[in-house]
Amino acid sequence: MDKLELVIGNKVYSSWSLRPWLALKHAGVAFSEIRISLYVPGSKKEMLRHAGSGKVPILKHGALSIWDSLAICEYLAESFPAARLWPESVAERATARSISAEMHSGFTTIRSTMPFNCRARDRHVMRTPDVDAEVKRVEEIWNGCRARHQTQGPWLFGRFTIADAMFVPVALRFVTYGVELAGPARDYMDTVETHPPVQEWIASAREEREVIESSEVGK
């Protein structure tokens, strides 16, 4: 079988790299990492060497390159069906894909106001009505999924799926910036924060020495 290589950015800052990395971990397949430090001289050229998008993440599987987090996750779900990276029922898969796509294309105010920085804690930023509206929508998604699947496990659809891979970075943002939630949504944040692969990613991030000042807000 051709080897799998995941091209990622700095683990501290690259939330999009984290998503397919988690999917690979849950697929239980061997893969290697190629880490490219972002926003330094030569980084764009290095990313373009792996895919024409010039962005991370990129999954390399033999001669094939797949870019974009959600596309990579879909490829992994098709390539490794035993990993069950999507829910089994048609209705649940549709919902999981809907909220994953919503995360992929939306929540831009959260992303711009609360830059991903998984080694930071006790950060504080201005909470605008737009931020609060997006936080409320995330909480609504989490509470709704957990209410329907609470007896099946601690993740959004009981067991870990691509939907969780898409929302883990949001949960880590909420931890970083002290966003307080209650009930099932709060429990979901705890599930994310204590999840061994997430802790593994954060531990590696803390060993990195690069600093991207634009993502060091709310000190």
Buried (B, 14 or more C-beta within 10 A) or exposed (E): EEEBBBBBBBBBBBBBBBBBBBBBBBBEBEBEBBBBBBBEEEBBEBBEEBBEEBBBBBBBBEEEBBBBBBBBBBBBBEBBEEBBBBBEEEEBBEBBBEBBEBBBEBBEBBBEBBBBBBBBEEBEBEEEEEBEEBBEBBBEBBBBBBEBBEEEEBBBBBBBBBBBBBBBBBBBBBBBBEBEBEEBBBBBBEBBBEBEBBEBBBEBBEEBEEEBEEBBBBE
